[in-house]
Amino acid sequence: MEVKKKTYQILSIIFLGISIVLLVGLYMTYTKGQTAAQQQQTKISKLQSQNGKLQAQYTQLKADKLKKYSANNLNQSSMNVKTNVDDFFKAINNWTGDNYATRGQRAKQYATEDVVKLFIGGADDAAAAAKQAAQLKANDTSRKISDSHWYIEKTSGEKVNGLYIVTTETSVQKTNQNRQRQIYLIGYSIPQQKITSATPVDLSNGSLDNLGK
Protein backbone atom coordinates (compact mmCIF):
# COMPACT_ATOMS: atom_id res chain seq x y z
CA MET A 1 0.00 0.00 0.00
CA GLU A 2 2.85 2.32 0.86
CA VAL A 3 4.40 1.71 -2.55
CA LYS A 4 1.11 2.43 -4.35
CA LYS A 5 0.66 5.58 -2.30
CA LYS A 6 4.13 6.80 -3.24
CA THR A 7 3.47 5.88 -6.86
CA TYR A 8 0.26 7.96 -6.83
CA GLN A 9 2.15 10.83 -5.25
CA ILE A 10 4.88 10.67 -7.86
CA LEU A 11 2.31 10.50 -10.69
CA SER A 12 0.41 13.41 -9.16
CA ILE A 13 3.58 15.45 -9.00
CA ILE A 14 4.40 14.53 -12.63
CA PHE A 15 0.87 15.44 -13.83
CA LEU A 16 1.00 18.66 -11.84
CA GLY A 17 4.34 19.50 -13.40
CA ILE A 18 3.02 18.74 -16.87
CA SER A 19 -0.06 20.87 -16.20
CA ILE A 20 2.07 23.75 -15.00
CA VAL A 21 4.29 23.49 -18.10
CA LEU A 22 1.22 23.42 -20.37
CA LEU A 23 -0.34 26.36 -18.59
CA VAL A 24 2.89 28.32 -18.80
CA GLY A 25 3.18 27.42 -22.48
CA LEU A 26 -0.38 28.49 -23.18
CA TYR A 27 0.15 31.72 -21.27
CA MET A 28 3.35 32.47 -23.18
CA THR A 29 1.63 31.74 -26.50
CA TYR A 30 -1.29 33.97 -25.54
CA THR A 31 1.06 36.72 -24.38
CA LYS A 32 3.08 36.51 -27.60
CA GLY A 33 -0.12 36.58 -29.62
CA GLN A 34 -1.34 39.62 -27.75
CA THR A 35 2.03 41.34 -28.17
CA ALA A 36 2.12 40.54 -31.90
CA ALA A 37 -1.44 41.85 -32.31
CA GLN A 38 -0.57 45.02 -30.42
CA GLN A 39 2.56 45.52 -32.51
CA GLN A 40 0.56 44.97 -35.71
CA GLN A 41 -2.06 47.46 -34.57
CA THR A 42 0.67 49.96 -33.75
CA LYS A 43 2.16 49.50 -37.23
CA ILE A 44 -1.27 49.97 -38.84
CA SER A 45 -1.87 53.13 -36.79
CA LYS A 46 1.51 54.51 -37.84
CA LEU A 47 0.85 53.70 -41.51
CA GLN A 48 -2.58 55.33 -41.33
CA SER A 49 -1.03 58.42 -39.77
CA GLN A 50 1.71 58.55 -42.42
CA ASN A 51 -0.85 58.08 -45.19
CA GLY A 52 -2.95 60.92 -43.81
CA LYS A 53 0.08 63.21 -43.77
CA LEU A 54 1.02 62.21 -47.34
CA GLN A 55 -2.53 62.87 -48.56
CA ALA A 56 -2.46 66.31 -46.95
CA GLN A 57 0.93 67.05 -48.48
CA TYR A 58 -0.23 65.92 -51.93
CA THR A 59 -3.38 68.05 -51.70
CA GLN A 60 -1.18 71.03 -50.92
CA LEU A 61 1.16 70.07 -53.75
CA LYS A 62 -1.69 70.10 -56.26
CA ALA A 63 -2.84 73.48 -54.97
CA ASP A 64 0.69 74.89 -55.29
CA LYS A 65 1.12 73.48 -58.78
CA LEU A 66 -2.16 74.98 -59.96
CA LYS A 67 -1.52 78.45 -58.51
CA LYS A 68 0.59 79.54 -61.46
CA TYR A 69 -2.21 78.77 -63.92
CA SER A 70 -4.82 81.50 -64.03
CA ALA A 71 -7.35 83.02 -66.40
CA ASN A 72 -6.06 86.39 -65.16
CA ASN A 73 -2.73 85.86 -66.95
CA LEU A 74 -4.31 86.35 -70.37
CA ASN A 75 -2.81 89.17 -72.45
CA GLN A 76 -3.47 89.98 -76.09
CA SER A 77 -1.03 87.38 -77.35
CA SER A 78 -2.39 84.64 -75.13
CA MET A 79 -5.96 85.64 -76.01
CA ASN A 80 -5.11 84.74 -79.61
CA VAL A 81 -3.72 81.45 -78.30
CA LYS A 82 -6.98 80.81 -76.45
CA THR A 83 -8.95 81.29 -79.66
CA ASN A 84 -6.84 78.72 -81.50
CA VAL A 85 -6.90 76.24 -78.60
CA ASP A 86 -10.70 76.60 -78.43
CA ASP A 87 -10.97 76.04 -82.18
CA PHE A 88 -8.75 72.95 -81.98
CA PHE A 89 -10.91 71.30 -79.34
CA LYS A 90 -14.07 72.27 -81.22
CA ALA A 91 -12.70 70.62 -84.36
CA ILE A 92 -11.89 67.47 -82.39
CA ASN A 93 -15.01 67.29 -80.24
CA ASN A 94 -17.90 68.97 -82.10
CA TRP A 95 -19.00 66.38 -84.62
CA THR A 96 -21.83 64.32 -86.07
CA GLY A 97 -21.72 61.41 -88.48
CA ASP A 98 -21.70 63.94 -91.33
CA ASN A 99 -18.45 65.74 -90.42
CA TYR A 100 -16.67 63.18 -88.21
CA ALA A 101 -14.35 61.98 -91.00
CA THR A 102 -12.94 65.48 -91.59
CA ARG A 103 -12.24 66.50 -87.99
CA GLY A 104 -8.55 65.62 -88.33
CA GLN A 105 -8.16 67.89 -91.33
CA ARG A 106 -9.93 70.73 -89.53
CA ALA A 107 -7.77 70.29 -86.43
CA LYS A 108 -4.43 70.35 -88.28
CA GLN A 109 -4.54 74.11 -88.74
CA TYR A 110 -4.42 74.55 -84.95
CA ALA A 111 -1.99 71.81 -83.86
CA THR A 112 0.98 69.78 -85.06
CA GLU A 113 0.31 66.42 -86.69
CA ASP A 114 1.63 64.52 -83.66
CA VAL A 115 -0.89 66.26 -81.40
CA VAL A 116 -3.76 65.67 -83.83
CA LYS A 117 -2.91 61.96 -84.02
CA LEU A 118 -2.99 61.73 -80.22
CA PHE A 119 -6.64 62.75 -80.31
CA ILE A 120 -7.97 61.03 -83.39
CA GLY A 121 -5.72 57.95 -83.62
CA GLY A 122 -6.48 55.77 -86.65
CA ALA A 123 -9.27 58.10 -87.71
CA ASP A 124 -6.61 60.04 -89.62
CA ASP A 125 -6.80 57.29 -92.23
CA ALA A 126 -9.41 58.42 -94.77
CA ALA A 127 -10.96 54.99 -95.36
CA ALA A 128 -11.12 54.12 -91.65
CA ALA A 129 -12.52 57.55 -90.80
CA ALA A 130 -15.21 57.27 -93.47
CA LYS A 131 -16.24 53.81 -92.24
CA GLN A 132 -16.47 54.96 -88.65
CA ALA A 133 -18.36 58.10 -89.69
CA ALA A 134 -20.93 55.93 -91.50
CA GLN A 135 -21.44 53.85 -88.36
CA LEU A 136 -21.85 56.95 -86.20
CA LYS A 137 -24.35 58.39 -88.66
CA ALA A 138 -26.33 55.14 -88.71
CA ASN A 139 -26.51 55.19 -84.90
CA ASP A 140 -27.25 58.94 -84.86
CA THR A 141 -24.24 59.52 -82.60
CA SER A 142 -22.84 63.00 -82.02
CA ARG A 143 -20.62 64.94 -79.62
CA LYS A 144 -20.33 68.56 -78.60
CA ILE A 145 -18.45 70.71 -76.10
CA SER A 146 -20.71 71.94 -73.33
CA ASP A 147 -18.12 73.85 -71.30
CA SER A 148 -14.43 74.81 -71.44
CA HIS A 149 -11.88 76.86 -69.48
CA TRP A 150 -8.36 78.03 -70.29
CA TYR A 151 -5.78 78.77 -67.57
CA ILE A 152 -2.20 79.75 -68.41
CA GLU A 153 1.13 80.64 -66.87
CA LYS A 154 2.43 84.19 -67.04
CA THR A 155 4.35 84.40 -70.29
CA SER A 156 6.21 86.91 -72.41
CA GLY A 157 8.13 84.46 -74.59
CA GLU A 158 7.39 82.36 -77.64
CA LYS A 159 5.73 79.50 -75.79
CA VAL A 160 2.52 79.45 -73.79
CA ASN A 161 1.86 76.72 -71.21
CA GLY A 162 -1.68 76.27 -69.96
CA LEU A 163 -4.37 73.99 -68.63
CA TYR A 164 -7.42 73.41 -70.78
CA ILE A 165 -10.48 71.99 -69.05
CA VAL A 166 -13.15 70.72 -71.41
CA THR A 167 -16.50 69.05 -70.81
CA THR A 168 -18.10 67.13 -73.67
CA GLU A 169 -21.49 65.51 -74.16
CA THR A 170 -21.88 62.45 -76.37
CA SER A 171 -25.38 61.40 -77.37
CA VAL A 172 -26.83 58.42 -79.20
CA GLN A 173 -30.15 58.99 -81.01
CA LYS A 174 -30.40 62.26 -79.07
CA THR A 175 -31.36 60.44 -75.87
CA ASN A 176 -28.45 58.64 -74.21
CA GLN A 177 -26.13 61.44 -73.17
CA ASN A 178 -22.73 60.88 -71.58
CA ARG A 179 -20.83 63.81 -70.01
CA GLN A 180 -17.06 63.65 -69.73
CA ARG A 181 -14.69 66.18 -68.19
CA GLN A 182 -10.99 66.16 -69.08
CA ILE A 183 -8.00 68.37 -68.28
CA TYR A 184 -5.04 68.78 -70.64
CA LEU A 185 -1.66 70.36 -70.12
CA ILE A 186 -1.15 72.37 -73.29
CA GLY A 187 2.07 73.64 -74.85
CA TYR A 188 1.56 76.25 -77.58
CA SER A 189 4.15 77.76 -79.94
CA ILE A 190 3.39 81.39 -80.79
CA PRO A 191 5.72 81.48 -83.87
CA GLN A 192 4.08 78.31 -85.23
CA GLN A 193 0.62 79.39 -84.03
CA LYS A 194 -0.06 75.78 -83.14
CA ILE A 195 -0.47 73.47 -80.18
CA THR A 196 2.77 71.48 -79.91
CA SER A 197 1.89 69.25 -76.95
CA ALA A 198 -1.27 68.13 -75.17
CA THR A 199 -1.05 65.79 -72.20
CA PRO A 200 -4.09 64.49 -70.25
CA VAL A 201 -3.93 65.42 -66.56
CA ASP A 202 -5.46 63.24 -63.86
CA LEU A 203 -5.83 65.16 -60.59
CA SER A 204 -6.27 61.93 -58.64
CA ASN A 205 -2.67 60.81 -59.04
CA GLY A 206 0.80 62.21 -59.57
CA SER A 207 0.28 63.55 -63.08
CA LEU A 208 0.70 67.10 -61.84
CA ASP A 209 4.11 66.46 -60.32
CA ASN A 210 5.95 67.48 -63.50
CA LEU A 211 3.95 70.61 -64.29
CA GLY A 212 6.13 73.59 -64.97
CA LYS A 213 9.37 71.60 -65.29
C-alpha atoms as an extended CHARMM CRD file, in Angstrom:
* protein
*
       213  EXT
         1         1  MET       CA              0.0000000000        0.0000000000        0.0000000000  PROA      1               0.0000000000
         2         2  GLU       CA              2.8480000000        2.3220000000        0.8630000000  PROA      2               0.0000000000
         3         3  VAL       CA              4.3990000000        1.7050000000       -2.5540000000  PROA      3               0.0000000000
         4         4  LYS       CA              1.1090000000        2.4350000000       -4.3450000000  PROA      4               0.0000000000
         5         5  LYS       CA              0.6640000000        5.5800000000       -2.3050000000  PROA      5               0.0000000000
         6         6  LYS       CA              4.1310000000        6.8030000000       -3.2420000000  PROA      6               0.0000000000
         7         7  THR       CA              3.4710000000        5.8770000000       -6.8560000000  PROA      7               0.0000000000
         8         8  TYR       CA              0.2640000000        7.9560000000       -6.8330000000  PROA      8               0.0000000000
         9         9  GLN       CA              2.1520000000       10.8340000000       -5.2480000000  PROA      9               0.0000000000
        10        10  ILE       CA              4.8760000000       10.6730000000       -7.8560000000  PROA      10              0.0000000000
        11        11  LEU       CA              2.3140000000       10.5010000000      -10.6860000000  PROA      11              0.0000000000
        12        12  SER       CA              0.4100000000       13.4090000000       -9.1570000000  PROA      12              0.0000000000
        13        13  ILE       CA              3.5760000000       15.4510000000       -9.0040000000  PROA      13              0.0000000000
        14        14  ILE       CA              4.3990000000       14.5280000000      -12.6250000000  PROA      14              0.0000000000
        15        15  PHE       CA              0.8740000000       15.4440000000      -13.8310000000  PROA      15              0.0000000000
        16        16  LEU       CA              1.0000000000       18.6580000000      -11.8380000000  PROA      16              0.0000000000
        17        17  GLY       CA              4.3430000000       19.5040000000      -13.3960000000  PROA      17              0.0000000000
        18        18  ILE       CA              3.0220000000       18.7400000000      -16.8730000000  PROA      18              0.0000000000
        19        19  SER       CA             -0.0630000000       20.8680000000      -16.2000000000  PROA      19              0.0000000000
        20        20  ILE       CA              2.0730000000       23.7450000000      -14.9970000000  PROA      20              0.0000000000
        21        21  VAL       CA              4.2880000000       23.4900000000      -18.1030000000  PROA      21              0.0000000000
        22        22  LEU       CA              1.2250000000       23.4180000000      -20.3720000000  PROA      22              0.0000000000
        23        23  LEU       CA             -0.3390000000       26.3650000000      -18.5880000000  PROA      23              0.0000000000
        24        24  VAL       CA              2.8920000000       28.3230000000      -18.7980000000  PROA      24              0.0000000000
        25        25  GLY       CA              3.1780000000       27.4220000000      -22.4780000000  PROA      25              0.0000000000
        26        26  LEU       CA             -0.3790000000       28.4950000000      -23.1750000000  PROA      26              0.0000000000
        27        27  TYR       CA              0.1510000000       31.7210000000      -21.2690000000  PROA      27              0.0000000000
        28        28  MET       CA              3.3540000000       32.4720000000      -23.1800000000  PROA      28              0.0000000000
        29        29  THR       CA              1.6300000000       31.7410000000      -26.4980000000  PROA      29              0.0000000000
        30        30  TYR       CA             -1.2900000000       33.9740000000      -25.5370000000  PROA      30              0.0000000000
        31        31  THR       CA              1.0640000000       36.7250000000      -24.3790000000  PROA      31              0.0000000000
        32        32  LYS       CA              3.0790000000       36.5120000000      -27.5960000000  PROA      32              0.0000000000
        33        33  GLY       CA             -0.1220000000       36.5830000000      -29.6170000000  PROA      33              0.0000000000
        34        34  GLN       CA             -1.3380000000       39.6190000000      -27.7490000000  PROA      34              0.0000000000
        35        35  THR       CA              2.0290000000       41.3430000000      -28.1680000000  PROA      35              0.0000000000
        36        36  ALA       CA              2.1160000000       40.5450000000      -31.9000000000  PROA      36              0.0000000000
        37        37  ALA       CA             -1.4360000000       41.8500000000      -32.3070000000  PROA      37              0.0000000000
        38        38  GLN       CA             -0.5730000000       45.0220000000      -30.4230000000  PROA      38              0.0000000000
        39        39  GLN       CA              2.5590000000       45.5150000000      -32.5080000000  PROA      39              0.0000000000
        40        40  GLN       CA              0.5580000000       44.9690000000      -35.7110000000  PROA      40              0.0000000000
        41        41  GLN       CA             -2.0620000000       47.4560000000      -34.5710000000  PROA      41              0.0000000000
        42        42  THR       CA              0.6700000000       49.9630000000      -33.7550000000  PROA      42              0.0000000000
        43        43  LYS       CA              2.1580000000       49.5030000000      -37.2310000000  PROA      43              0.0000000000
        44        44  ILE       CA             -1.2720000000       49.9720000000      -38.8380000000  PROA      44              0.0000000000
        45        45  SER       CA             -1.8700000000       53.1260000000      -36.7890000000  PROA      45              0.0000000000
        46        46  LYS       CA              1.5150000000       54.5150000000      -37.8420000000  PROA      46              0.0000000000
        47        47  LEU       CA              0.8470000000       53.7050000000      -41.5070000000  PROA      47              0.0000000000
        48        48  GLN       CA             -2.5800000000       55.3340000000      -41.3330000000  PROA      48              0.0000000000
        49        49  SER       CA             -1.0260000000       58.4230000000      -39.7680000000  PROA      49              0.0000000000
        50        50  GLN       CA              1.7090000000       58.5470000000      -42.4210000000  PROA      50              0.0000000000
        51        51  ASN       CA             -0.8550000000       58.0760000000      -45.1940000000  PROA      51              0.0000000000
        52        52  GLY       CA             -2.9500000000       60.9170000000      -43.8130000000  PROA      52              0.0000000000
        53        53  LYS       CA              0.0820000000       63.2090000000      -43.7740000000  PROA      53              0.0000000000
        54        54  LEU       CA              1.0200000000       62.2050000000      -47.3380000000  PROA      54              0.0000000000
        55        55  GLN       CA             -2.5290000000       62.8720000000      -48.5590000000  PROA      55              0.0000000000
        56        56  ALA       CA             -2.4620000000       66.3130000000      -46.9490000000  PROA      56              0.0000000000
        57        57  GLN       CA              0.9340000000       67.0510000000      -48.4760000000  PROA      57              0.0000000000
        58        58  TYR       CA             -0.2300000000       65.9230000000      -51.9280000000  PROA      58              0.0000000000
        59        59  THR       CA             -3.3810000000       68.0490000000      -51.7000000000  PROA      59              0.0000000000
        60        60  GLN       CA             -1.1770000000       71.0330000000      -50.9170000000  PROA      60              0.0000000000
        61        61  LEU       CA              1.1640000000       70.0670000000      -53.7450000000  PROA      61              0.0000000000
        62        62  LYS       CA             -1.6910000000       70.1010000000      -56.2550000000  PROA      62              0.0000000000
        63        63  ALA       CA             -2.8410000000       73.4770000000      -54.9660000000  PROA      63              0.0000000000
        64        64  ASP       CA              0.6920000000       74.8950000000      -55.2900000000  PROA      64              0.0000000000
        65        65  LYS       CA              1.1150000000       73.4760000000      -58.7780000000  PROA      65              0.0000000000
        66        66  LEU       CA             -2.1600000000       74.9840000000      -59.9570000000  PROA      66              0.0000000000
        67        67  LYS       CA             -1.5220000000       78.4510000000      -58.5100000000  PROA      67              0.0000000000
        68        68  LYS       CA              0.5860000000       79.5450000000      -61.4560000000  PROA      68              0.0000000000
        69        69  TYR       CA             -2.2050000000       78.7730000000      -63.9200000000  PROA      69              0.0000000000
        70        70  SER       CA             -4.8190000000       81.4980000000      -64.0270000000  PROA      70              0.0000000000
        71        71  ALA       CA             -7.3470000000       83.0220000000      -66.4020000000  PROA      71              0.0000000000
        72        72  ASN       CA             -6.0590000000       86.3920000000      -65.1640000000  PROA      72              0.0000000000
        73        73  ASN       CA             -2.7290000000       85.8560000000      -66.9490000000  PROA      73              0.0000000000
        74        74  LEU       CA             -4.3090000000       86.3480000000      -70.3730000000  PROA      74              0.0000000000
        75        75  ASN       CA             -2.8080000000       89.1710000000      -72.4470000000  PROA      75              0.0000000000
        76        76  GLN       CA             -3.4740000000       89.9850000000      -76.0900000000  PROA      76              0.0000000000
        77        77  SER       CA             -1.0310000000       87.3830000000      -77.3540000000  PROA      77              0.0000000000
        78        78  SER       CA             -2.3860000000       84.6420000000      -75.1290000000  PROA      78              0.0000000000
        79        79  MET       CA             -5.9640000000       85.6420000000      -76.0130000000  PROA      79              0.0000000000
        80        80  ASN       CA             -5.1070000000       84.7400000000      -79.6080000000  PROA      80              0.0000000000
        81        81  VAL       CA             -3.7170000000       81.4450000000      -78.3040000000  PROA      81              0.0000000000
        82        82  LYS       CA             -6.9780000000       80.8120000000      -76.4470000000  PROA      82              0.0000000000
        83        83  THR       CA             -8.9500000000       81.2870000000      -79.6590000000  PROA      83              0.0000000000
        84        84  ASN       CA             -6.8380000000       78.7220000000      -81.4970000000  PROA      84              0.0000000000
        85        85  VAL       CA             -6.9050000000       76.2370000000      -78.6020000000  PROA      85              0.0000000000
        86        86  ASP       CA            -10.7000000000       76.6010000000      -78.4260000000  PROA      86              0.0000000000
        87        87  ASP       CA            -10.9710000000       76.0370000000      -82.1780000000  PROA      87              0.0000000000
        88        88  PHE       CA             -8.7510000000       72.9500000000      -81.9750000000  PROA      88              0.0000000000
        89        89  PHE       CA            -10.9140000000       71.2980000000      -79.3350000000  PROA      89              0.0000000000
        90        90  LYS       CA            -14.0660000000       72.2720000000      -81.2220000000  PROA      90              0.0000000000
        91        91  ALA       CA            -12.6960000000       70.6230000000      -84.3590000000  PROA      91              0.0000000000
        92        92  ILE       CA            -11.8870000000       67.4740000000      -82.3880000000  PROA      92              0.0000000000
        93        93  ASN       CA            -15.0100000000       67.2870000000      -80.2380000000  PROA      93              0.0000000000
        94        94  ASN       CA            -17.9000000000       68.9650000000      -82.1000000000  PROA      94              0.0000000000
        95        95  TRP       CA            -18.9990000000       66.3820000000      -84.6190000000  PROA      95              0.0000000000
        96        96  THR       CA            -21.8290000000       64.3220000000      -86.0740000000  PROA      96              0.0000000000
        97        97  GLY       CA            -21.7180000000       61.4090000000      -88.4760000000  PROA      97              0.0000000000
        98        98  ASP       CA            -21.6970000000       63.9370000000      -91.3350000000  PROA      98              0.0000000000
        99        99  ASN       CA            -18.4480000000       65.7440000000      -90.4230000000  PROA      99              0.0000000000
       100       100  TYR       CA            -16.6710000000       63.1780000000      -88.2120000000  PROA      100             0.0000000000
       101       101  ALA       CA            -14.3520000000       61.9840000000      -90.9960000000  PROA      101             0.0000000000
       102       102  THR       CA            -12.9370000000       65.4830000000      -91.5870000000  PROA      102             0.0000000000
       103       103  ARG       CA            -12.2450000000       66.4960000000      -87.9890000000  PROA      103             0.0000000000
       104       104  GLY       CA             -8.5470000000       65.6200000000      -88.3260000000  PROA      104             0.0000000000
       105       105  GLN       CA             -8.1620000000       67.8900000000      -91.3280000000  PROA      105             0.0000000000
       106       106  ARG       CA             -9.9260000000       70.7290000000      -89.5270000000  PROA      106             0.0000000000
       107       107  ALA       CA             -7.7700000000       70.2900000000      -86.4280000000  PROA      107             0.0000000000
       108       108  LYS       CA             -4.4330000000       70.3540000000      -88.2820000000  PROA      108             0.0000000000
       109       109  GLN       CA             -4.5370000000       74.1090000000      -88.7400000000  PROA      109             0.0000000000
       110       110  TYR       CA             -4.4170000000       74.5540000000      -84.9520000000  PROA      110             0.0000000000
       111       111  ALA       CA             -1.9890000000       71.8050000000      -83.8620000000  PROA      111             0.0000000000
       112       112  THR       CA              0.9800000000       69.7820000000      -85.0560000000  PROA      112             0.0000000000
       113       113  GLU       CA              0.3150000000       66.4180000000      -86.6880000000  PROA      113             0.0000000000
       114       114  ASP       CA              1.6270000000       64.5240000000      -83.6600000000  PROA      114             0.0000000000
       115       115  VAL       CA             -0.8920000000       66.2580000000      -81.4040000000  PROA      115             0.0000000000
       116       116  VAL       CA             -3.7560000000       65.6710000000      -83.8330000000  PROA      116             0.0000000000
       117       117  LYS       CA             -2.9130000000       61.9640000000      -84.0200000000  PROA      117             0.0000000000
       118       118  LEU       CA             -2.9850000000       61.7270000000      -80.2250000000  PROA      118             0.0000000000
       119       119  PHE       CA             -6.6380000000       62.7500000000      -80.3050000000  PROA      119             0.0000000000
       120       120  ILE       CA             -7.9680000000       61.0270000000      -83.3940000000  PROA      120             0.0000000000
       121       121  GLY       CA             -5.7250000000       57.9500000000      -83.6220000000  PROA      121             0.0000000000
       122       122  GLY       CA             -6.4790000000       55.7680000000      -86.6520000000  PROA      122             0.0000000000
       123       123  ALA       CA             -9.2700000000       58.0980000000      -87.7080000000  PROA      123             0.0000000000
       124       124  ASP       CA             -6.6100000000       60.0370000000      -89.6210000000  PROA      124             0.0000000000
       125       125  ASP       CA             -6.7990000000       57.2860000000      -92.2340000000  PROA      125             0.0000000000
       126       126  ALA       CA             -9.4120000000       58.4150000000      -94.7680000000  PROA      126             0.0000000000
       127       127  ALA       CA            -10.9620000000       54.9920000000      -95.3560000000  PROA      127             0.0000000000
       128       128  ALA       CA            -11.1150000000       54.1190000000      -91.6550000000  PROA      128             0.0000000000
       129       129  ALA       CA            -12.5230000000       57.5470000000      -90.7990000000  PROA      129             0.0000000000
       130       130  ALA       CA            -15.2120000000       57.2750000000      -93.4730000000  PROA      130             0.0000000000
       131       131  LYS       CA            -16.2410000000       53.8130000000      -92.2440000000  PROA      131             0.0000000000
       132       132  GLN       CA            -16.4660000000       54.9640000000      -88.6480000000  PROA      132             0.0000000000
       133       133  ALA       CA            -18.3620000000       58.0980000000      -89.6870000000  PROA      133             0.0000000000
       134       134  ALA       CA            -20.9300000000       55.9340000000      -91.5030000000  PROA      134             0.0000000000
       135       135  GLN       CA            -21.4380000000       53.8460000000      -88.3550000000  PROA      135             0.0000000000
       136       136  LEU       CA            -21.8480000000       56.9510000000      -86.1990000000  PROA      136             0.0000000000
       137       137  LYS       CA            -24.3510000000       58.3870000000      -88.6640000000  PROA      137             0.0000000000
       138       138  ALA       CA            -26.3260000000       55.1380000000      -88.7150000000  PROA      138             0.0000000000
       139       139  ASN       CA            -26.5080000000       55.1930000000      -84.9010000000  PROA      139             0.0000000000
       140       140  ASP       CA            -27.2480000000       58.9380000000      -84.8590000000  PROA      140             0.0000000000
       141       141  THR       CA            -24.2440000000       59.5200000000      -82.5960000000  PROA      141             0.0000000000
       142       142  SER       CA            -22.8370000000       62.9960000000      -82.0250000000  PROA      142             0.0000000000
       143       143  ARG       CA            -20.6230000000       64.9370000000      -79.6200000000  PROA      143             0.0000000000
       144       144  LYS       CA            -20.3350000000       68.5610000000      -78.6040000000  PROA      144             0.0000000000
       145       145  ILE       CA            -18.4500000000       70.7100000000      -76.1020000000  PROA      145             0.0000000000
       146       146  SER       CA            -20.7130000000       71.9400000000      -73.3270000000  PROA      146             0.0000000000
       147       147  ASP       CA            -18.1230000000       73.8490000000      -71.3000000000  PROA      147             0.0000000000
       148       148  SER       CA            -14.4330000000       74.8090000000      -71.4400000000  PROA      148             0.0000000000
       149       149  HSD       CA            -11.8790000000       76.8590000000      -69.4830000000  PROA      149             0.0000000000
       150       150  TRP       CA             -8.3590000000       78.0330000000      -70.2950000000  PROA      150             0.0000000000
       151       151  TYR       CA             -5.7760000000       78.7720000000      -67.5730000000  PROA      151             0.0000000000
       152       152  ILE       CA             -2.2030000000       79.7550000000      -68.4140000000  PROA      152             0.0000000000
       153       153  GLU       CA              1.1270000000       80.6450000000      -66.8730000000  PROA      153             0.0000000000
       154       154  LYS       CA              2.4300000000       84.1900000000      -67.0370000000  PROA      154             0.0000000000
       155       155  THR       CA              4.3540000000       84.3980000000      -70.2880000000  PROA      155             0.0000000000
       156       156  SER       CA              6.2100000000       86.9080000000      -72.4150000000  PROA      156             0.0000000000
       157       157  GLY       CA              8.1270000000       84.4630000000      -74.5900000000  PROA      157             0.0000000000
       158       158  GLU       CA              7.3880000000       82.3650000000      -77.6420000000  PROA      158             0.0000000000
       159       159  LYS       CA              5.7260000000       79.5000000000      -75.7890000000  PROA      159             0.0000000000
       160       160  VAL       CA              2.5200000000       79.4510000000      -73.7860000000  PROA      160             0.0000000000
       161       161  ASN       CA              1.8580000000       76.7190000000      -71.2150000000  PROA      161             0.0000000000
       162       162  GLY       CA             -1.6760000000       76.2740000000      -69.9640000000  PROA      162             0.0000000000
       163       163  LEU       CA             -4.3660000000       73.9870000000      -68.6290000000  PROA      163             0.0000000000
       164       164  TYR       CA             -7.4160000000       73.4090000000      -70.7820000000  PROA      164             0.0000000000
       165       165  ILE       CA            -10.4770000000       71.9860000000      -69.0460000000  PROA      165             0.0000000000
       166       166  VAL       CA            -13.1510000000       70.7230000000      -71.4070000000  PROA      166             0.0000000000
       167       167  THR       CA            -16.4960000000       69.0520000000      -70.8150000000  PROA      167             0.0000000000
       168       168  THR       CA            -18.1020000000       67.1280000000      -73.6670000000  PROA      168             0.0000000000
       169       169  GLU       CA            -21.4920000000       65.5100000000      -74.1580000000  PROA      169             0.0000000000
       170       170  THR       CA            -21.8850000000       62.4520000000      -76.3750000000  PROA      170             0.0000000000
       171       171  SER       CA            -25.3840000000       61.4030000000      -77.3670000000  PROA      171             0.0000000000
       172       172  VAL       CA            -26.8310000000       58.4160000000      -79.2040000000  PROA      172             0.0000000000
       173       173  GLN       CA            -30.1450000000       58.9920000000      -81.0140000000  PROA      173             0.0000000000
       174       174  LYS       CA            -30.4000000000       62.2550000000      -79.0660000000  PROA      174             0.0000000000
       175       175  THR       CA            -31.3580000000       60.4370000000      -75.8690000000  PROA      175             0.0000000000
       176       176  ASN       CA            -28.4510000000       58.6360000000      -74.2050000000  PROA      176             0.0000000000
       177       177  GLN       CA            -26.1330000000       61.4380000000      -73.1670000000  PROA      177             0.0000000000
       178       178  ASN       CA            -22.7350000000       60.8850000000      -71.5840000000  PROA      178             0.0000000000
       179       179  ARG       CA            -20.8340000000       63.8060000000      -70.0120000000  PROA      179             0.0000000000
       180       180  GLN       CA            -17.0640000000       63.6490000000      -69.7270000000  PROA      180             0.0000000000
       181       181  ARG       CA            -14.6860000000       66.1830000000      -68.1920000000  PROA      181             0.0000000000
       182       182  GLN       CA            -10.9850000000       66.1600000000      -69.0810000000  PROA      182             0.0000000000
       183       183  ILE       CA             -8.0010000000       68.3690000000      -68.2790000000  PROA      183             0.0000000000
       184       184  TYR       CA             -5.0410000000       68.7800000000      -70.6370000000  PROA      184             0.0000000000
       185       185  LEU       CA             -1.6570000000       70.3620000000      -70.1210000000  PROA      185             0.0000000000
       186       186  ILE       CA             -1.1520000000       72.3740000000      -73.2940000000  PROA      186             0.0000000000
       187       187  GLY       CA              2.0710000000       73.6410000000      -74.8510000000  PROA      187             0.0000000000
       188       188  TYR       CA              1.5640000000       76.2510000000      -77.5770000000  PROA      188             0.0000000000
       189       189  SER       CA              4.1500000000       77.7620000000      -79.9400000000  PROA      189             0.0000000000
       190       190  ILE       CA              3.3930000000       81.3940000000      -80.7890000000  PROA      190             0.0000000000
       191       191  PRO       CA              5.7170000000       81.4770000000      -83.8720000000  PROA      191             0.0000000000
       192       192  GLN       CA              4.0750000000       78.3120000000      -85.2310000000  PROA      192             0.0000000000
       193       193  GLN       CA              0.6240000000       79.3910000000      -84.0260000000  PROA      193             0.0000000000
       194       194  LYS       CA             -0.0650000000       75.7780000000      -83.1400000000  PROA      194             0.0000000000
       195       195  ILE       CA             -0.4660000000       73.4680000000      -80.1750000000  PROA      195             0.0000000000
       196       196  THR       CA              2.7670000000       71.4810000000      -79.9090000000  PROA      196             0.0000000000
       197       197  SER       CA              1.8870000000       69.2460000000      -76.9540000000  PROA      197             0.0000000000
       198       198  ALA       CA             -1.2730000000       68.1260000000      -75.1740000000  PROA      198             0.0000000000
       199       199  THR       CA             -1.0540000000       65.7890000000      -72.1950000000  PROA      199             0.0000000000
       200       200  PRO       CA             -4.0890000000       64.4910000000      -70.2510000000  PROA      200             0.0000000000
       201       201  VAL       CA             -3.9310000000       65.4180000000      -66.5560000000  PROA      201             0.0000000000
       202       202  ASP       CA             -5.4610000000       63.2400000000      -63.8570000000  PROA      202             0.0000000000
       203       203  LEU       CA             -5.8300000000       65.1620000000      -60.5900000000  PROA      203             0.0000000000
       204       204  SER       CA             -6.2730000000       61.9280000000      -58.6370000000  PROA      204             0.0000000000
       205       205  ASN       CA             -2.6660000000       60.8090000000      -59.0380000000  PROA      205             0.0000000000
       206       206  GLY       CA              0.7980000000       62.2120000000      -59.5650000000  PROA      206             0.0000000000
       207       207  SER       CA              0.2780000000       63.5450000000      -63.0770000000  PROA      207             0.0000000000
       208       208  LEU       CA              0.6990000000       67.1020000000      -61.8390000000  PROA      208             0.0000000000
       209       209  ASP       CA              4.1140000000       66.4620000000      -60.3230000000  PROA      209             0.0000000000
       210       210  ASN       CA              5.9540000000       67.4820000000      -63.5040000000  PROA      210             0.0000000000
       211       211  LEU       CA              3.9540000000       70.6090000000      -64.2870000000  PROA      211             0.0000000000
       212       212  GLY       CA              6.1280000000       73.5950000000      -64.9730000000  PROA      212             0.0000000000
       213       213  LYS       CA              9.3740000000       71.6010000000      -65.2920000000  PROA      213             0.0000000000
